[in-house]
Amino acid sequence: MKKDIDAIMEKKGLDVILVSGPSGHNPSLYYFTGNVHMTHGVLIKKRGEEPVLFYHSMERDEAAKTGMETRNLDEYRYDKLLKEVNGDRVQASALRYKKVLTDLGVNSGRMAVYGLIEAGVSFSVYNALQEIMPELEIVGEVGSTLLLEAMETKGEEEVEHIRRMGQVTVEIVDKVAKFLQSHKSKDGYLVKADGKRLTISDVKRKIDLWAIESGVTNPHDCIFAIGRDAGVPHSTGNPDDFLQLGKTIIFDIFLQEPGGGFHYDFTRTWCLGHAPEEEQNLYQDVRTVFDEIMGGLEANAPFKALQERTCELFEAQGHPTVKSDPLTQEGYVHGLGHGLGLHVHEQPFSREKEAKLKAGVVVTIEPGLYYPEKEMGVRLEDTVYVHVDGKIEILAEYPYDLVLPLEE
């Protein structure tokens, strides 16, 4: 949680953090600002002190909405700095950073940097800043960064955002199911009123429309994959594929609040009209494991132990897993789940040794089996929240039925 940032900074030996870039779709900055419109901002937080947000004049009202201490970045006169360094934009940007930092009393120590800025720009400017501020050590983090560690646990307000996104998600999923069921079939495929076959792109256009109408966004697309593509976990599906009866469809949707806010993550597997025996058996194997894992969730359980248990259960059914073969492309090929928030994938991750289902985490549980050469795949996914009292809550309920019945 944000309240833990100072303690994490101390643990990591950081004296100051700098976050830059647009506020939208920039999780590191959005974490502090919320949904305000800033094309570029710079946030600086010294350990033990409240953050200060630097804005451009045209966005002063947006910056004020954050409730943070704000300062006008334009007062540092980038145009004059540019003249001082004969038009060298890298040096001018570094000088402006130096002035901003020194005005806040930052001249030395360890500073970690975050945000969304073009890699080449960041590399050049931070290198130049390091040269003109040799007493300030500028560091980057890989893996469990300060902000990802803080984001790992959520407060009730953050969870409420995710819960609302879950409700919108299942409402849209239900609309998709009813949309599919509203079509007639011909020669084993769903067809539209004009007799042409329904395609994945037809479905995805509806999803985008319903997302807009519901006041949310679909910035990452979604997975709506049928047949062989359902056997490749992150295949989003071929837009031109037809909706064939009896083939497994993996529908994995991860909508987001406008501006780059909180996500929800949810998956169901469907067969249109009927499920052949082999598809039904594969689904039942996944459902059995899903139910056992979900039924055994406990607060503070090691997430990796749940991943290993999932592998054991699938192997007992006769399926290959990443436990017996880390490079397998059939059977169970991924982790059990991950944290969810401003990122679709964030801490904790089920394949990390230290990860636990501690109070405050929001995680997905998503076992699946994949057989692309058999043209089928199955995944089930719910998102759960671990309450302070240890209660495990599914944040959005929806039926698990495999078959979507069609009218004759």
N, C-alpha and C positions, 0 to 999 in steps of 0.2 A: 504494500500500500504506500501511498505518497508519504504518509507519516513516518515511514521507515527509511526514507531516503538518506537522512543525515547519518543514521546508524550504519547504513550500507556504505556510504561514502567513507566513514571512519574505518570500517572493516577493510575497504579496498585501498585505503591510503590516499583518498582524493580530497583535495582542498576546494575545488571548484568544478562546476560542470558548465558547458556551453552547448546550447541546442539552437540550431539555426535552420532556416528554410521556410517554406510555406506552412501555414497552420493546418491546411487541409490535406488529408491523406499522408500525413507525416506523423506517425504514432508518437514519436519522441516529443514533439512540440505540442501536439494535440493533447497529450497526457496532462499538460499543465494549463493550456489555454481553453480547452473545450472547443465547441463548434463556433468559432469566430472566423471571419474572412480576413486573412492576412496573406498577401502574396509573398512577403518575406518578413521574417522577424528574427530577432536574436534574443534568446533567454539565457541569463547568467544567474547561477545560484552558487553562493558560497556556503560551505558547510556551516550549519548552525544559523543560517540567515534565510529570510524569505527570498524567492527569486525576483529578479527584475527583468521586465520585458521591454526591449527596444523595438520601436515600430517606425514606419515611415508616415509622414504627415497625413497623407490621404487616408490612412487607416487608423487614425487616432481614436475614433469612436469605437471601432471594432476592438482595438487593444484595451480600451477602457472597460469593455464588457467583461473582461477576464477577472476584474477585481484585484489584479496584481498591481504592484508599483510599476509604473510605465515611464519611459523616457523616449524622447524623439531622436531617432537615429539620424535624421536629416540635419540636426544641429551640428553634427560632426563634419559637415561640409566635405563630402567626398570629392566635389569638383575642385576644391582648393588643394586637397591632398593629392589629387591626380596631377595637378600642375607642379607640386613640389617634387614629384618623382618622374617628371617628364613623360607623363602619359602611361606609365607602367601600372596597369590595373591590378596586378598581383600585389605590388608593393603598396599601392594606395589602399587596397582592402586590408592588408596586414596592419598598416598604420592606423586605420580606423578601429580595427579590433584592439590594438594596443591602447588607444585613447579611451575606448569604452571600458576596458579592463582596469586600467590605472585609475579612472574616475571612480571605480568601485573599490579601489584599494587592493586590487590584485596585481602584484608585481612578481610574485614567485610562488612556488609550490607545484602541485601536480593537478593538471586540468584535463578532464576527459571531455571529448567532443562527440556530439550526436547530431542527428537530423538528416534531412534530405537535400543535399547539394550535389551537383554534378561532380563525379569522382575526381576528374582532372582539376577542377577549380579548388575543391577542398585540399587536395594534395599540394597544389602550388601555394595557396594562401597560408595554410597552416605551417608549411615548411618555412615560408618567409617570416611568419609571425614568430616561429621558434628562433630564427636568426636574430631578430631584433629584440626578443625578450628571452635571453639565454637562461635567466633564473627561473623561468616558468617552463616546467616539463609538460609538454602536450602529449597525451596518450590516447590511443584508441583501444577499444575492448573487443574481444572476440568471444563468442559463446555466451555465458551467463553474465551479461552486462549489468551495470548498475540499474538501468531503467527496466530491463527485462525482469530482474530480480524483484524490483519494487512492484511491477505490474502483475507478478505471479499471483498475489492474493488481492482480492477485490473487497471494497467496502459495499455496504448494502445499496448505496445509490448506484454504483457501477453495475452491480448484479441486476438491479431493477431495469437498467438499460438493456442488458442482455436478455432478461426475461421478456421484455416487451418485444424485442427482435425475434425471440422464439415464437411468440404468439403470432406475429405477422408471418413468419416463415411457414408455420403449419397451416395457416389460412391459405397461403398461396399454394402450398403443396396440395391441399385439398381441392383448390380450383383446378390445378393441373390434372388431378385424378378425374374430376368430373368432366373436364374438357375432353380427355381421352375417351371416357366412357360415353360421351355424347356422339361419338362417331360410329358409323356402321363399318362392318368389315366386308371385304370382298377378296376372294382368292388368298385368304390368309393375312391380309394387311388392312390397317385402318384406312378409310378413304373419306375425303371431304365431300361436300355437297355436289361439287362439279365432277365427282368420280375420280379425281386425281388422288394419289396416295399421300397420306399425311407424312410429313418429314420432321426430323428433329428440329430443324430451323423454325418450322411452324410453331412447335411447342415453345422454343426458347423466346420467340418474339412475344408470345403471350406472357411468359414469365417476366420479361422486361417491362411489359405494359402494366401488369399487376403490381410489380414492385413500385413503379412510379406512382400508380394510383394509391398505393398504401403508404406513400411518403418515405420509402426506403430506396436503396440503390443496389445494383448488382454489378459492382465494378470489376469483379474477378471472373465474370461469366459463371457458369455452373456446370456440373457434370450431369449430362443426360446421355448415357451411353448404352447402346444395345448390342447384344450378340458378342462378337469378338471384342469389341471395344469395352464392353462391360468386364472383360477378363483382364484389362490393363488398368490398374487402380486410378490413375490420374488422367486417363483419356477423357477429354470433355465430350466426346461423341462427334461423329461425322455429321455436319449439318444436313447433308443430302440423304442420309440414311432414312429408309422408310420404317414405319412402326409395324413390325411383324408380330403376329400373334404367337404366344408361346415362348418367345425369346426373353431372357432376363434383361431388364432395364435397371441400371444403377442410376439413381437420382440423388445426387449429392449437391446440396444448395447451401451457400454461405453468404447470405445477404448482409448488408452493412447500413448503419445509420448514415444519413447524408453528411458530407464533409469529411468523412474518414473516421467516423465514430465506431461504436461497438458492433461486433459481428454476432451472428448465430451460425451454428454448423449442424447439419442434419442430413441423414441419409436413409432412404428406403429402397428396397429392391422390389420391382413389380414384374409380373408377366401379364400380358393382355389376354383376356379371355380364358386361358387355361395355362397350366404349367405341366410340361412333360415330366415323366418320372425322374429323369436324371436331374433336371433343374429343381424339381421339388425336393429331391434328396439332398442336393447341395444346399438349398435354402434351409432345410431342416437342420443340417449340420451346423450352419452358422447360427441359426436361431437358438439351438441348444447351448452353444458356447456363450452367445450373447446373454441369454437368460441366467446362466450360471455366474458369469462375471458380474453382471448387474446386481444379482441377488446377493453377492458376497462383498459388495463394496463397503468399506469401513473407513472412517476418518483416520488419517495418519498411516494408512496402509502404504507400503512401498509400491510405487507405481510399476517399477520394473518387475516385481514379483507377480503382479497381475499380468504383465506381458508374458512372463515365462509360463504362468499357469495357462494362458490362452494357447501358447504353443503346445504345451503338453496335451491339452484337450483335443486340439486339432490333430496332433500326431496319433493320438489314441483312436481317432476316427479313420486314420490311414492317409492323412494329407501331409505333404511336405510343408515345412515351416522354416522361417529364418533362424530358428534355433539349431536345427540340424544342418541347414545349408543357407548361410547368410546371403548367398547370391541367387537363391531360387527365384524363378519367375512364374512359378505355379504354386497353388496352394495358398498358404498364409504368408504374404510377402512384405508386410509392413509392421509398424508398431500399433499397439492397442489404442493409443489416443494421445492427446496433447492439450495444453492449456489453450484458452480462447479469450479474446478480449479485443483490444484495438488492432491486434494482429489476428489473422485466421489461425496461425500456428505460433504459439508462444509457450513459455514454461508453465507447468512442468511437462516433460516429455517422457513417455512410458519406457523408453529405452535407455534413459539416463539413470545411473546407479543411485544417485542421491535423491531422486525425485520422490515426493510423497504426496498423498492426498490430504494435505494439511488444511485446517480450517481456512476458508476464504478462497480456495481455488475453484475455478470453473474449468472443467475438463470434458473432452469428448471420450466416449467409449465406442469404438468402431471396429469390431472384428470383421474379417471378410475372407472369402475364398475366391480364387481366380484361376480360370482355365481358358486362356485365350484360344488355344487350338481346338477346344471343344465348344467354342463360341458361347461362353457363359461366365458370369461372375456374380457374386452376391456380397453385399455389405449392408450392415445395419448400424445406425449411429444415432445416439442420443447425447445431448449435452447435459451434464449434471453439475450441481453446486454443492460444495461441502459447507454446511452451516457451522457456526461457532459451537453449537451444542452437539455436533457430530452427525446430525441428520443429513442424509443424502437426498437431494431433490432433483428430479428430472424437470428441467426448466420449461419444456413444452412437450406435452403428451400428444401422441398420434398413433393410430393403429399400425400394426406390423404385418398386415395381410400381404401375402405374396401375389395373389391373383386379383386383378381388377376385372370384375365381371362385365361382360358386354351384352348389349341387347341383341337378341337373335334377329 
